[in-house]
Every structure is written in C-alpha cells, then in structure tokens.
Amino acid sequence: MKKVLLAVIIAIALFGGKAYGQLGVFNHLGVGANVGSEGIGFHVATPITDFVQLRAGASFMPGITFTASADGTFTAPGTSTSQYFEMDMKGDLKRTQFDVIFNVYPFGRLNSLFVAVGGYFGGEDIVKIKGHSDEIAGMIESGKGYVEIGDYNIPVDENGNASGGISVKNFRPYFGIGYGRPVPGSRLGFMVELGVQLHGKMKAYTDYGTLEILDDVDNDWKDVMDKLTVYPVLKFTLSGKIF
C-alpha cells in the first residue's frame, strides 16, 4: 500500500507540471498537514480541472490506550459447569492509514465549497486488545476459557492472557463535505472537512487459538462495534502551494 501511495506522489510531482501545464491541468502542486478524528496526517495534491482537485495522503493515530472490561467464561474439562469472570482489557488505538480523495467544487473558482469522494486503505486494525485474569491463570490448561468481544469469543491461554484486536475492511469508501482547497489559490490556505469513512462490519480476531462466533449477545464491545461501522471524520488542514 505504501508503494501505491508513493507512486501517486511521484507521478504528480514529476509529470504534473510538465505534461499538462500547457492545458492548465496538473499544473500546481500542494502539500498540507492536518489534525482531526483520524489523528495527524499530511497530503500532497494537484488540481485536475477548475472543478476537481486530487489529494493523496496518510494519517497516523497515536498510541492512545484505554481500559474496558469483558465478560469471560471458563468450563472445566468433563463438565458442563461454567465459571464466569471479568477481565480488564487494555485497548490501543495506534493506527496508520492512507487515502486517495477527489475534491469536487460545484462552483469552480467562484467558491471553495467542495464535496469529497474517495477511499482509505491500509490500517485494518482499529484497536489492539490484550488482557489478563489472575482468577483463572493456571486453570485453562485443563479446560477452556474465553472472553466476549462483540459477537466473538476470544480464547484465554493457560496463563490467563487474552489478546487480539478488532479489524475492518482493507479498503473503505469515503464521502465528505467541506470548505477550502488542498492546493490553495495563494501561498497558504485553510481547509475544514466533515465526512464519513464506511468501515462496514467490524470483526474481532485472536493472536492465538480458535475464535468462536456468538449469537444473540449483548455487551459493551458489541455496541461500539455496531456503531462504528460508519466512522466520523472531522479534519482541519493547513495547506501550502509549492508551485
């Protein structure tokens, strides 16, 4: 994915001003830095026509951590009796993703209002999770233990540890609306944008063992996973024109 982004950047930089400069297409190059609900990021951009600008960039969510509890179940071997417990799970939101987006300006040069259409790729892991329970450490080797994460049971190992994460699709469509230009008319410009990244159905995964799919569950992790199928994007960008 990084190679795709690099190829787009090189193509814009090398051929933008030369091949299409006479036509007024790809005749400028802009760069920008942004901050928002995706973390911090940057872009390179070029105008295609007076009505469309193309931008390609990357965003980085810093390693923000949080703690949330998960319900667990332990079943002793040879019995149907289950022991219930709670495990504190530590989540890490660290994430890197890339985007290619078209800004469409209905009023051309007359107004900087735009509609954005494009997609994000990479950064499938929304959150990494891991937890530990002293209560059942040492008991799992002779039985089975799981913790509920959304619609899934993540296995607990013989030391009472569970780890895995929550992931989404590799490619995610994006739609937004905003004001400003990634390639400003003057040397510097400001852009604000509000949109949605379509995550689709989230899935849990485990770093070891076998994942089990559950039916008719109700837990806090499921509520979050159901709501974030559409990820809100609010972004503030400072842009500059290189040429």
ZADREN-367572 format. One record per residue (C-alpha): residue in three letters; x, z negated, y negated. Coordinates in steps of 0.02 Angstrom, whole numbers, padded with zeros to 5 digits, always signed. Layout:
BEGIN
AlaXZY/...
# end
This chain:
BEGIN
Met+00000+00000+00000/Lys+00143-00037-00118/Lys+00212+00138-00085/Val+00045+00216-00134/Leu+00043+00121-00299/Leu+00225+00164-00333/Ala+00188+00349-00301/Val+00045+00346-00427/Ile+00154+00263-00558/Ile+00299+00385-00533/Ala+00181+00535-00539/Ile+00106+00476-00704/Ala+00274+00439-00781/Leu+00365+00597-00726/Phe+00232+00731-00736/Gly+00105+00660-00858/Gly+00179+00712-01022/Lys+00268+00869-00957/Ala+00141+00961-00852/Tyr-00014+00926-00953/Gly+00046+00881-01125/Gln+00000+01051-01193/Leu-00179+01027-01136/Gly-00199+00851-01204/Val-00216+00784-01027/Phe-00098+00650-00956/Asn-00005+00663-01123/His+00012+00475-01153/Leu+00070+00326-01050/Gly+00013+00147-01075/Val+00055-00020-00997/Gly-00038-00184-01002/Ala-00039-00365-00946/Asn-00198-00459-00902/Val-00266-00629-00854/Gly-00433-00672-00778/Ser-00529-00719-00621/Glu-00406-00619-00514/Gly-00257-00714-00581/Ile-00124-00625-00683/Gly-00081-00441-00673/Phe-00018-00280-00750/His-00062-00096-00756/Val+00005+00075-00803/Ala-00120+00200-00872/Thr-00142+00376-00939/Pro-00285+00474-01018/Ile-00359+00615-00914/Thr-00478+00677-01048/Asp-00555+00603-01206/Phe-00687+00530-01092/Val-00583+00462-00947/Gln-00427+00354-00930/Leu-00343+00314-00765/Arg-00257+00148-00730/Ala-00164+00081-00579/Gly-00104-00097-00565/Ala-00077-00257-00468/Ser-00141-00435-00486/Phe-00071-00598-00421/Met-00172-00755-00388/Pro-00054-00905-00397/Gly-00049-01031-00255/Ile-00197-01137-00309/Thr-00242-01263-00174/Phe-00397-01365-00137/Thr-00462-01480+00000/Ala-00630-01466+00088/Ser-00695-01548+00246/Ala-00751-01455+00403/Asp-00857-01516+00548/Gly-00767-01524+00715/Thr-00819-01537+00898/Phe-00716-01596+01047/Thr-00776-01575+01226/Ala-00687-01671+01365/Pro-00647-01573+01525/Gly-00776-01581+01664/Thr-00912-01648+01548/Ser-01042-01581+01429/Thr-01021-01728+01310/Ser-00961-01679+01137/Gln-00869-01790+01015/Tyr-00896-01748+00832/Phe-00768-01773+00695/Glu-00724-01713+00520/Met-00561-01628+00473/Asp-00494-01610+00296/Met-00444-01428+00274/Lys-00319-01375+00140/Gly-00353-01205+00064/Asp-00227-01094-00026/Leu-00292-00953-00138/Lys-00125-00863-00158/Arg-00158-00675-00154/Thr-00086-00507-00209/Gln-00195-00352-00227/Phe-00183-00177-00301/Asp-00309-00069-00392/Val-00341+00109-00450/Ile-00481+00120-00579/Phe-00557+00253-00691/Asn-00620+00201-00863/Val-00761+00318-00916/Tyr-00801+00324-01103/Pro-00977+00396-01132/Phe-00944+00417-01320/Gly-00768+00488-01304/Arg-00657+00442-01450/Leu-00805+00380-01554/Asn-00820+00214-01463/Ser-00714+00111-01343/Leu-00859+00054-01234/Phe-00823+00102-01053/Val-00890+00099-00877/Ala-00759+00066-00742/Val-00763+00138-00565/Gly-00627+00121-00435/Gly-00564+00012-00295/Tyr-00449-00129-00241/Phe-00339-00127-00087/Gly-00222-00250-00003/Gly-00246-00437-00020/Glu-00367-00451+00127/Asp-00337-00638+00144/Ile-00447-00729+00019/Val-00390-00902+00070/Lys-00268-00976+00196/Ile-00328-01137+00276/Lys-00249-01273+00382/Gly-00297-01449+00432/His-00254-01597+00545/Ser-00350-01735+00634/Asp-00263-01891+00700/Glu-00426-01936+00784/Ile-00411-01805+00921/Ala-00223-01770+00920/Gly-00162-01776+01099/Met-00337-01756+01173/Ile-00355-01568+01153/Glu-00230-01527+01291/Ser-00357-01585+01420/Gly-00510-01521+01331/Lys-00574-01402+01197/Gly-00587-01433+01011/Tyr-00648-01328+00865/Val-00688-01341+00680/Glu-00829-01242+00598/Ile-00779-01119+00462/Gly-00932-01021+00410/Asp-01002-00928+00562/Tyr-00845-00960+00663/Asn-00763-01095+00770/Ile-00576-01107+00740/Pro-00482-01190+00885/Val-00386-01353+00864/Asp-00220-01366+00956/Glu-00152-01512+01061/Asn-00075-01591+00905/Gly-00241-01596+00814/Asn-00198-01449+00699/Ala-00306-01302+00649/Ser-00250-01154+00543/Gly-00310-00981+00497/Gly-00398-00906+00349/Ile-00541-00806+00277/Ser-00520-00619+00253/Val-00613-00468+00181/Lys-00601-00278+00197/Asn-00437-00194+00153/Phe-00525-00076+00029/Arg-00654-00147-00091/Pro-00755-00040-00215/Tyr-00759-00097-00396/Phe-00884-00071-00538/Gly-00873-00142-00713/Ile-00908-00125-00897/Gly-00801-00170-01045/Tyr-00729-00128-01215/Gly-00556-00065-01258/Arg-00430+00058-01187/Pro-00285+00037-01064/Val-00196+00170-01169/Pro-00238+00114-01347/Gly-00251+00233-01494/Ser-00122+00130-01590/Arg+00035+00045-01526/Leu-00058-00110-01464/Gly-00237-00140-01408/Phe-00350-00269-01326/Met-00472-00242-01183/Val-00606-00356-01109/Glu-00694-00316-00946/Leu-00832-00387-00837/Gly-00863-00318-00663/Val-00886-00348-00477/Gln-00773-00319-00328/Leu-00876-00285-00171/His-00796-00391-00035/Gly-00926-00362+00099/Lys-00949-00489+00238/Met-00807-00614+00249/Lys-00730-00658+00416/Ala-00630-00808+00475/Tyr-00475-00790+00583/Thr-00362-00908+00678/Asp-00172-00911+00689/Tyr-00183-00953+00875/Gly-00310-00971+01014/Thr-00479-00885+01027/Leu-00606-00875+00887/Glu-00788-00910+00931/Ile-00936-00835+00835/Leu-01080-00955+00800/Asp-01266-00927+00773/Asp-01382-01017+00652/Val-01252-01129+00571/Asp-01262-01215+00403/Asn-01105-01281+00320/Asp-01018-01278+00151/Trp-00893-01145+00208/Lys-01035-01028+00257/Asp-01118-01050+00086/Val-00957-00998-00002/Met-00926-00851+00115/Asp-01104-00787+00092/Lys-01097-00797-00098/Leu-00927-00716-00121/Thr-00974-00552-00036/Val-00980-00496-00219/Tyr-00829-00562-00314/Pro-00849-00577-00504/Val-00710-00505-00611/Leu-00680-00561-00791/Lys-00520-00493-00865/Phe-00432-00495-01034/Thr-00295-00366-01060/Leu-00163-00337-01193/Ser-00112-00153-01187/Gly+00028-00053-01267/Lys+00061+00134-01283/Ile+00234+00193-01227/Phe+00213+00371-01291/
# end
